[in-house]
Amino acid sequence: MADHGYKCYIPGCAGDVSTLHTLPTEKNCQQAWLMFIYNRIPKQFNSKLLVCSAHFTTECFSNLGQYQAGFAHRLILKKGAIPTILLPSQPLPQANWGVPVLASVLCVVVVRLWICSVHNRTSQLLRTNDVGCQTDATQLPLKTMMTSVRSKGIQVTVSSQSVVVGTTTTAMSWPSIQPFTSTPVKAAMPAKRTRVELEEDMKIGNVSSAVIDPQDSTYDPAQSVTTETESSQVFATSMPFHKDAKFIVFEKCLLSLFESCPVCTSSCNVSPRRRGTFVAIDQRCPHCDFFRQWRSQPVIGSTPVGNLQLSAAIYFSGASFLKMQKVFRAMNLKMHTYDAFRRHAKTYLEPAIIHKWNEDQNLQLHYLSQNKNAILGGDMRADSPGHSAKYGSYTMMDLQTNNIVDIQLVQSKEVGGSYHMEKEGLRRSLDRLEESGVKLDCVVTDRHPQIQKFLKDRKIIHYYDIWHMAKGLSKKVEKISREKDCSLVKKWHKSIINHLYWSATSSKSGPEKLAKWTSIINHIQDIHTHSDPAFPRCQHEQKLSKDCSKWFQPGSRALNRLHKVLINKRVLSDVEKLSPHYQTSTVESFHKVILYFAPKNVVLPFIGMLCRLYLAAMHFNENVVRPQMTTSKGKLVYKHFFPKAKKGGHTIKPVKTEPTFCYVINLMDSVFQEVFCDPLPYLDAIQRIPVPQYLSAQRDRPSMEKTVAEHVTFQSRGV
């Protein structure tokens, strides 16, 4: 890692060591690292910060002996290791690769020559021992003689296990040669996992057979070794499987690598087998009976890593599996089935999302509870327009930081109809905030009548968002402008709406807002002094107007219609409660982000909908403070927009820098390093979420035969 320009985050550290370690994901250990680095736990920090090995004691490493002997190229920390050395006096000893690598190369040459001589004398068979496949003959793994060597020439990795099987049950007397491998051999096999059923048996290369090897739950990828060709796998152990680079390989190009026998160079019989994105190739030579198996990706337990990572990439990025499946089919690119995707989602992906969101939310609520004047904004988003929505998601945002602090998903069946979902979502959010000790200064929402009464009963200061009120007034003013003798209203339309915003944001009290707002009736008549002492006169410069046609005449129809709309009891009551500082426009921006993760035309189950809302919140919180893009000369970049609402008009918006997706990387790490290893704790957390029944659960489901018979009868009547 040091070769790529990464540095140790410890202040004053020269960092002249080859091994850097990333911040752990376990909360307590992570906080201990942050306290060591910053002497405090910052509110925001880089989740990928690095600390070099020199700041850890020797007891913190699980492979120090192998590293010092040259059998490992990087140090591996034990779980829960914490840095304690601030300014190391001596760096850790470096690995000595010269002698082991040379010895490894010599061992490979000697072993190959010896194998050929034994083969010529005894005609014994050289083949690969597939994990989980046992034979009657005594087996001796060839991996005790193989090594992992990096060649500057051919960079081909063949992960397999080879054994020599004799013609009798008596084992051959092999010379004792110690292994030279960069991967420490595990002391015990991993615990058995539930086997995954075969998704499909496919024909590749005109050969069809069931995939057996990935099903073996005792398969240990760490014990795979390199045979026949030099390998670049020396550096593979330093990187998790899911972070390894992937490539699109054509079938003919792949099979051409196995056409010739590496022992006698004769033509071989090649048998490919596939499961999803995973492919295994059996190569057998009919002349010398050489056999080996090559696998395109690691297999953990019974799950190919590529299948699980593809499911995770689709889910975490908010994409649709069915659309991705169409893309794959268009390229004739193989992938796993939808059933496998849903199985991955339920078992690993959704529990990881719920866990990650709970961690992030608890951290935000902890910091928010330290603030005595929390100003929150809330609004509901329905999954369909009108009053026929199935789901309603209520979003609660910290308007001082624009971070999403809570999302509540409500199904219409829970509250007796979609009209009541917004109130229930707000109630759940407030209960969640109160449990975390958050003290509210005020809440900014729209003018929903149920929300007004609910917050009034709970004695919470409630402000209205200006845009929602301006939108309602704008529609009424536009309607008046189309009436007879009211064409002058259209010229004042924009000024009236601007005056509403100015009255709310420039006032310090409710009476002052009312006085400024009601002055609009005098102002449009060219009267700029007012009887209300809270706002006695207009603040603009006084100018004598020579054009009387632009002012409203007292007693005119247009003035009377405007007065009835702008100065009625409901409007005056709402103007007094308009928010003078923060608005909920950022909440509306977040609702637009949700469309990328949960489109309204896609039907999702309750947990699936909840997880996609959490993904949208993670994406929004990570990118909400993006800076504005600048040119090479430092000039701020803007872009023209032509929204439909402006009817040909335009607006200009700043162009921000490209968004980041660190939350996807963190979720990937969580899936492969935590959830996949032991999914039960994460499944327990997701099972505690109350999931409502489907909307059709209380209705009787008719039999298919009866439904088809009625349909056929109806169609025959139509004919």
ZAMARGU-4260 file (C-alpha; in steps of 0.2 Angstrom, whole numbers, plus 5000, padded with zeros to 4 digits):
<rodrens>
0) 5000/5000/5000 | 5014/5012/5004 | 5020/5010/4986 | 5003/5018/4980 | 5006/5034/4990
5) 4996/5030/5005 | 5002/5038/5022 | 5000/5034/5040 | 4987/5046/5048 | 4997/5047/5065
10) 5004/5065/5066 | 5023/5065/5064 | 5025/5047/5058 | 5037/5045/5044 | 5028/5028/5040
15) 5043/5020/5032 | 5035/5002/5033 | 5027/4992/5020 | 5011/4987/5029 | 4996/4999/5033
20) 4980/4995/5042 | 4963/5002/5039 | 4951/5008/5052 | 4941/4993/5060 | 4922/4992/5058
25) 4919/4986/5076 | 4913/5002/5085 | 4922/5001/5102 | 4939/4996/5093 | 4935/5010/5080
30) 4933/5023/5094 | 4949/5018/5102 | 4959/5020/5086 | 4951/5038/5084 | 4955/5043/5102
35) 4973/5037/5099 | 4975/5047/5082 | 4965/5063/5087 | 4964/5062/5106 | 4945/5063/5103
40) 4931/5056/5093 | 4928/5068/5079 | 4910/5070/5072 | 4916/5067/5054 | 4931/5056/5049
45) 4938/5046/5035 | 4932/5029/5036 | 4947/5023/5026 | 4961/5031/5037 | 4977/5021/5038
50) 4989/5017/5053 | 5006/5009/5049 | 5012/4993/5058 | 5025/5003/5068 | 5012/5009/5080
55) 5007/4992/5086 | 5015/4980/5098 | 5021/4963/5092 | 5007/4955/5101 | 4995/4963/5090
60) 5000/4953/5074 | 4994/4936/5070 | 5008/4932/5057 | 5023/4940/5064 | 5034/4925/5063
65) 5029/4921/5045 | 5032/4939/5040 | 5049/4940/5048 | 5054/4924/5040 | 5049/4930/5023
70) 5034/4919/5020 | 5021/4933/5021 | 5023/4950/5013 | 5011/4960/5025 | 5007/4959/5043
75) 4989/4954/5048 | 4982/4962/5064 | 4972/4952/5077 | 4954/4956/5080 | 4952/4970/5092
80) 4970/4976/5090 | 4973/4994/5095 | 4988/5006/5091 | 4998/5011/5107 | 5015/5017/5101
85) 5014/5035/5096 | 5032/5038/5090 | 5041/5021/5087 | 5059/5021/5089 | 5063/5006/5078
90) 5052/5000/5064 | 5046/4982/5063 | 5058/4970/5054 | 5055/4968/5036 | 5052/4952/5027
95) 5067/4944/5019 | 5060/4937/5002 | 5077/4933/4993 | 5081/4916/5001 | 5063/4909/5002
100) 5059/4914/4984 | 5075/4907/4977 | 5072/4891/4987 | 5054/4890/4981 | 5060/4891/4963
105) 5073/4878/4965 | 5060/4866/4974 | 5048/4868/4960 | 5061/4863/4947 | 5067/4848/4957
110) 5050/4842/4960 | 5044/4843/4942 | 5060/4834/4936 | 5057/4821/4949 | 5038/4819/4945
115) 5043/4816/4926 | 5055/4803/4931 | 5043/4794/4942 | 5030/4795/4929 | 5041/4787/4916
120) 5047/4773/4927 | 5030/4768/4935 | 5017/4776/4923 | 5008/4782/4938 | 4994/4795/4936
125) 4995/4813/4940 | 4979/4821/4944 | 4970/4835/4954 | 4961/4831/4970 | 4945/4840/4970
130) 4939/4845/4988 | 4925/4834/4994 | 4930/4820/4981 | 4938/4805/4989 | 4946/4790/4980
135) 4951/4773/4986 | 4969/4776/4983 | 4980/4784/4997 | 4981/4803/4993 | 4996/4814/4996
140) 4993/4832/4992 | 5005/4840/4981 | 5003/4857/4989 | 5016/4852/5001 | 5029/4854/4987
145) 5021/4868/4978 | 5024/4886/4980 | 5017/4903/4975 | 5030/4912/4964 | 5028/4928/4955
150) 5034/4928/4937 | 5037/4943/4926 | 5032/4933/4911 | 5015/4924/4911 | 5003/4930/4924
155) 4991/4915/4925 | 4984/4909/4941 | 4977/4891/4942 | 4970/4887/4960 | 4969/4869/4962
160) 4975/4854/4973 | 4985/4840/4965 | 4989/4823/4971 | 4997/4807/4964 | 4987/4791/4964
165) 4996/4775/4962 | 4989/4759/4955 | 4989/4751/4972 | 4982/4756/4988 | 5000/4758/4995
170) 5006/4776/4995 | 5022/4781/4986 | 5037/4787/4996 | 5038/4806/4992 | 5053/4816/4998
175) 5049/4828/5012 | 5049/4845/5006 | 5043/4860/5016 | 5030/4872/5008 | 5034/4889/5003
180) 5018/4898/5002 | 5012/4916/5007 | 4996/4910/5014 | 4996/4902/5032 | 4988/4885/5033
185) 4972/4886/5044 | 4973/4876/5059 | 4955/4870/5057 | 4942/4869/5044 | 4928/4883/5044
190) 4911/4878/5052 | 4899/4870/5040 | 4887/4881/5032 | 4870/4878/5025 | 4872/4871/5007
195) 4865/4882/4993 | 4854/4873/4981 | 4860/4872/4963 | 4853/4887/4953 | 4855/4879/4936
200) 4865/4867/4926 | 4871/4875/4910 | 4880/4868/4895 | 4896/4876/4891 | 4907/4870/4877
205) 4895/4856/4873 | 4897/4848/4890 | 4884/4848/4903 | 4886/4842/4921 | 4880/4847/4938
210) 4892/4858/4948 | 4897/4848/4964 | 4913/4857/4970 | 4906/4874/4975 | 4893/4864/4985
215) 4906/4857/4997 | 4905/4867/5013 | 4922/4861/5019 | 4930/4870/5004 | 4944/4882/5011
220) 4950/4895/4998 | 4965/4899/5009 | 4972/4882/5006 | 4971/4883/4987 | 4989/4883/4979
225) 4997/4886/4963 | 5002/4872/4951 | 5010/4870/4934 | 5012/4889/4930 | 5020/4903/4940
230) 5007/4913/4949 | 5005/4931/4953 | 4995/4926/4969 | 5009/4932/4981 | 5000/4948/4983
235) 4982/4941/4983 | 4982/4937/5001 | 4984/4955/5006 | 4967/4960/4998 | 4950/4953/5002
240) 4941/4943/4988 | 4928/4955/4984 | 4941/4969/4981 | 4950/4959/4968 | 4948/4966/4950
245) 4937/4957/4938 | 4937/4955/4919 | 4925/4950/4905 | 4933/4934/4897 | 4926/4926/4881
250) 4922/4908/4882 | 4933/4903/4868 | 4948/4913/4874 | 4946/4905/4891 | 4945/4887/4885
255) 4960/4889/4873 | 4971/4890/4889 | 4966/4872/4893 | 4968/4864/4876 | 4985/4857/4878
260) 4992/4846/4892 | 5006/4855/4902 | 5015/4838/4904 | 5015/4830/4887 | 5008/4845/4877
265) 4994/4833/4869 | 4976/4838/4866 | 4965/4837/4882 | 4947/4834/4885 | 4940/4851/4893
270) 4924/4850/4903 | 4917/4867/4908 | 4903/4869/4922 | 4894/4884/4927 | 4884/4891/4941
275) 4879/4909/4939 | 4895/4919/4936 | 4905/4905/4943 | 4914/4893/4930 | 4924/4878/4934
280) 4934/4869/4920 | 4940/4851/4921 | 4955/4847/4910 | 4960/4829/4907 | 4973/4822/4896
285) 4969/4805/4888 | 4987/4801/4885 | 4996/4804/4902 | 4980/4805/4912 | 4984/4822/4919
290) 4969/4830/4927 | 4966/4847/4935 | 4952/4859/4939 | 4952/4878/4937 | 4940/4889/4945
295) 4935/4907/4940 | 4932/4914/4957 | 4934/4909/4975 | 4921/4899/4984 | 4917/4903/5002
300) 4907/4888/5010 | 4895/4884/4996 | 4894/4902/4989 | 4904/4908/4974 | 4910/4925/4979
305) 4906/4933/4962 | 4888/4928/4963 | 4886/4936/4980 | 4896/4952/4975 | 4885/4955/4960
310) 4870/4954/4970 | 4877/4966/4983 | 4883/4978/4969 | 4865/4978/4961 | 4856/4981/4978
315) 4868/4993/4986 | 4869/5004/4970 | 4850/5005/4969 | 4849/4996/4953 | 4836/4983/4947
320) 4840/4965/4945 | 4828/4963/4931 | 4835/4977/4921 | 4853/4971/4924 | 4848/4954/4919
325) 4842/4961/4902 | 4859/4970/4900 | 4868/4953/4904 | 4857/4944/4891 | 4860/4957/4878
330) 4879/4954/4880 | 4877/4935/4882 | 4885/4937/4899 | 4881/4924/4912 | 4874/4928/4929
335) 4864/4920/4943 | 4845/4919/4944 | 4833/4931/4952 | 4829/4918/4966 | 4848/4917/4970
340) 4848/4936/4971 | 4833/4937/4983 | 4841/4923/4994 | 4857/4934/4995 | 4847/4949/4999
345) 4837/4941/5013 | 4852/4932/5021 | 4866/4945/5019 | 4862/4961/5010 | 4847/4967/5019
350) 4853/4963/5037 | 4869/4972/5032 | 4860/4988/5027 | 4849/4988/5042 | 4864/4986/5053
355) 4874/5000/5045 | 4859/5012/5045 | 4857/5009/5064 | 4875/5012/5067 | 4875/5028/5057
360) 4858/5034/5065 | 4863/5031/5083 | 4879/5041/5080 | 4869/5055/5073 | 4856/5055/5086
365) 4870/5055/5100 | 4878/5071/5093 | 4860/5078/5090 | 4856/5075/5108 | 4871/5086/5114
370) 4863/5101/5105 | 4850/5110/5114 | 4841/5118/5099 | 4838/5105/5087 | 4828/5111/5072
375) 4820/5097/5062 | 4811/5097/5046 | 4799/5083/5041 | 4788/5078/5026 | 4780/5062/5019
380) 4783/5054/5003 | 4770/5042/4996 | 4775/5028/4984 | 4761/5033/4972 | 4751/5049/4968
385) 4734/5053/4976 | 4726/5044/4990 | 4729/5026/4984 | 4747/5024/4991 | 4753/5008/4999
390) 4768/5015/5008 | 4771/5031/5015 | 4789/5036/5021 | 4791/5050/5033 | 4808/5059/5033
395) 4815/5068/5048 | 4830/5080/5043 | 4841/5090/5054 | 4839/5107/5045 | 4856/5114/5052
400) 4866/5100/5044 | 4854/5094/5031 | 4857/5076/5037 | 4843/5063/5037 | 4841/5058/5055
405) 4826/5046/5054 | 4815/5037/5041 | 4799/5029/5046 | 4790/5017/5034 | 4771/5016/5036
410) 4759/5004/5026 | 4742/5011/5023 | 4734/4996/5031 | 4742/4999/5048 | 4732/5016/5050
415) 4716/5013/5041 | 4721/5023/5025 | 4734/5033/5016 | 4727/5049/5022 | 4733/5045/5040
420) 4751/5039/5036 | 4759/5056/5038 | 4753/5058/5055 | 4758/5040/5060 | 4776/5043/5052
425) 4778/5059/5062 | 4773/5051/5078 | 4785/5037/5076 | 4799/5049/5072 | 4796/5060/5087
430) 4796/5044/5098 | 4812/5038/5091 | 4820/5055/5094 | 4813/5057/5112 | 4820/5039/5116
435) 4838/5046/5111 | 4836/5061/5121 | 4835/5074/5107 | 4828/5091/5113 | 4818/5100/5099
440) 4818/5118/5097 | 4805/5118/5083 | 4798/5107/5068 | 4796/5113/5051 | 4783/5104/5040
445) 4769/5108/5027 | 4752/5114/5032 | 4744/5097/5034 | 4729/5099/5046 | 4732/5083/5056
450) 4751/5088/5058 | 4746/5105/5065 | 4734/5097/5078 | 4746/5083/5083 | 4761/5095/5086
455) 4750/5107/5095 | 4744/5093/5107 | 4762/5088/5110 | 4766/5107/5113 | 4780/5107/5100
460) 4784/5124/5091 | 4778/5121/5073 | 4783/5132/5058 | 4776/5130/5040 | 4787/5129/5025
465) 4786/5144/5014 | 4786/5135/4997 | 4771/5124/5001 | 4761/5140/5005 | 4767/5150/4991
470) 4763/5135/4979 | 4745/5136/4985 | 4743/5155/4984 | 4752/5155/4967 | 4738/5143/4960
475) 4724/5154/4966 | 4732/5170/4960 | 4735/5162/4943 | 4717/5157/4942 | 4711/5175/4946
480) 4722/5182/4932 | 4712/5172/4919 | 4696/5180/4925 | 4688/5194/4916 | 4695/5212/4920
485) 4709/5204/4930 | 4723/5204/4918 | 4733/5216/4929 | 4735/5202/4942 | 4746/5192/4930
490) 4759/5206/4930 | 4759/5206/4949 | 4759/5187/4951 | 4778/5185/4954 | 4779/5201/4965
495) 4766/5194/4977 | 4775/5178/4979 | 4791/5186/4982 | 4783/5197/4995 | 4777/5182/5004
500) 4795/5175/5006 | 4802/5192/5011 | 4788/5195/5024 | 4793/5178/5032 | 4812/5178/5032
505) 4814/5197/5036 | 4803/5197/5052 | 4807/5193/5070 | 4789/5189/5076 | 4772/5184/5070
510) 4764/5201/5071 | 4778/5208/5061 | 4775/5195/5047 | 4756/5199/5047 | 4760/5218/5046
515) 4772/5216/5031 | 4761/5203/5022 | 4745/5214/5023 | 4754/5229/5017 | 4754/5221/4999
520) 4736/5227/4997 | 4741/5245/4999 | 4757/5243/4990 | 4748/5237/4974 | 4737/5253/4975
525) 4753/5264/4975 | 4750/5267/4994 | 4766/5265/5004 | 4761/5271/5021 | 4751/5259/5033
530) 4741/5260/5049 | 4749/5245/5057 | 4763/5251/5069 | 4773/5235/5067 | 4776/5240/5049
535) 4771/5259/5046 | 4779/5261/5029 | 4787/5252/5014 | 4806/5250/5015 | 4809/5253/4996
540) 4813/5271/4989 | 4798/5282/4986 | 4796/5286/4968 | 4782/5296/4959 | 4774/5285/4946
545) 4768/5293/4930 | 4760/5277/4923 | 4744/5274/4933 | 4739/5259/4923 | 4751/5247/4932
550) 4742/5250/4949 | 4726/5243/4955 | 4711/5255/4957 | 4701/5255/4973 | 4685/5245/4972
555) 4690/5236/4956 | 4686/5218/4953 | 4704/5213/4952 | 4708/5221/4968 | 4693/5214/4977
560) 4697/5196/4971 | 4715/5198/4976 | 4710/5204/4993 | 4698/5189/4996 | 4712/5177/4992
565) 4727/5185/5001 | 4719/5193/5016 | 4707/5179/5023 | 4707/5171/5040 | 4716/5155/5035
570) 4730/5164/5026 | 4733/5176/5040 | 4734/5162/5052 | 4747/5153/5042 | 4757/5168/5037
575) 4760/5171/5056 | 4768/5153/5057 | 4779/5153/5042 | 4797/5148/5046 | 4809/5163/5047
580) 4825/5153/5045 | 4825/5135/5038 | 4814/5127/5025 | 4810/5109/5020 | 4816/5111/5002
585) 4831/5100/5006 | 4819/5086/5011 | 4811/5088/4994 | 4828/5085/4986 | 4830/5069/4996
590) 4813/5063/4990 | 4820/5065/4973 | 4835/5054/4977 | 4823/5041/4983 | 4817/5039/4966
595) 4833/5032/4960 | 4833/5018/4974 | 4814/5015/4975 | 4805/5021/4959 | 4786/5023/4961
600) 4782/5011/4947 | 4791/4996/4956 | 4782/4985/4969 | 4794/4981/4983 | 4791/4971/4999
605) 4791/4980/5016 | 4809/4976/5021 | 4815/4979/5003 | 4807/4996/5003 | 4814/5000/5020
610) 4832/4995/5015 | 4831/5005/4999 | 4825/5021/5009 | 4840/5018/5020 | 4852/5017/5005
615) 4845/5033/4999 | 4848/5041/5016 | 4866/5035/5016 | 4869/5041/4999 | 4861/5058/5003
620) 4870/5061/5020 | 4887/5057/5012 | 4885/5069/4997 | 4874/5083/5004 | 4890/5094/5008
625) 4898/5092/4991 | 4907/5108/4986 | 4903/5117/4970 | 4913/5112/4955 | 4926/5125/4948
630) 4936/5127/4932 | 4954/5125/4930 | 4955/5144/4933 | 4945/5143/4949 | 4929/5150/4942
635) 4913/5142/4949 | 4903/5132/4937 | 4884/5135/4934 | 4871/5127/4923 | 4855/5133/4915
640) 4839/5123/4919 | 4822/5125/4910 | 4809/5118/4922 | 4792/5114/4916 | 4784/5125/4929
645) 4792/5141/4923 | 4783/5138/4906 | 4798/5143/4895 | 4807/5152/4909 | 4824/5147/4915
650) 4834/5146/4931 | 4852/5143/4935 | 4860/5131/4948 | 4877/5128/4954 | 4886/5112/4948
655) 4892/5102/4962 | 4907/5089/4961 | 4904/5071/4957 | 4896/5061/4971 | 4905/5048/4981
660) 4900/5030/4985 | 4910/5026/5001 | 4894/5019/5009 | 4894/5005/4996 | 4912/5001/5000
665) 4908/5000/5018 | 4893/4989/5015 | 4903/4977/5004 | 4916/4976/5018 | 4902/4973/5031
670) 4894/4959/5020 | 4910/4949/5017 | 4920/4952/5033 | 4906/4952/5046 | 4888/4947/5040
675) 4893/4932/5029 | 4904/4925/5043 | 4890/4925/5055 | 4873/4931/5049 | 4863/4926/5064
680) 4865/4941/5074 | 4861/4952/5059 | 4846/4942/5055 | 4839/4943/5073 | 4840/4962/5071
685) 4830/4962/5055 | 4817/4950/5062 | 4813/4962/5076 | 4806/4974/5064 | 4787/4974/5064
690) 4782/4969/5046 | 4763/4972/5042 | 4753/4960/5032 | 4750/4962/5014 | 4735/4972/5009
695) 4727/4957/5002 | 4731/4946/5017 | 4713/4946/5024 | 4705/4942/5007 | 4701/4924/5002
700) 4712/4918/4987 | 4702/4909/4974 | 4708/4893/4966 | 4717/4895/4949 | 4705/4882/4941
705) 4690/4892/4946 | 4697/4909/4941 | 4702/4901/4924 | 4685/4894/4921 | 4677/4911/4925
710) 4689/4919/4913 | 4685/4907/4899 | 4666/4909/4902 | 4668/4928/4901 | 4678/4928/4885
715) 4666/4916/4877 | 4651/4928/4881 | 4660/4942/4873 | 4662/4933/4857
</rodrens>
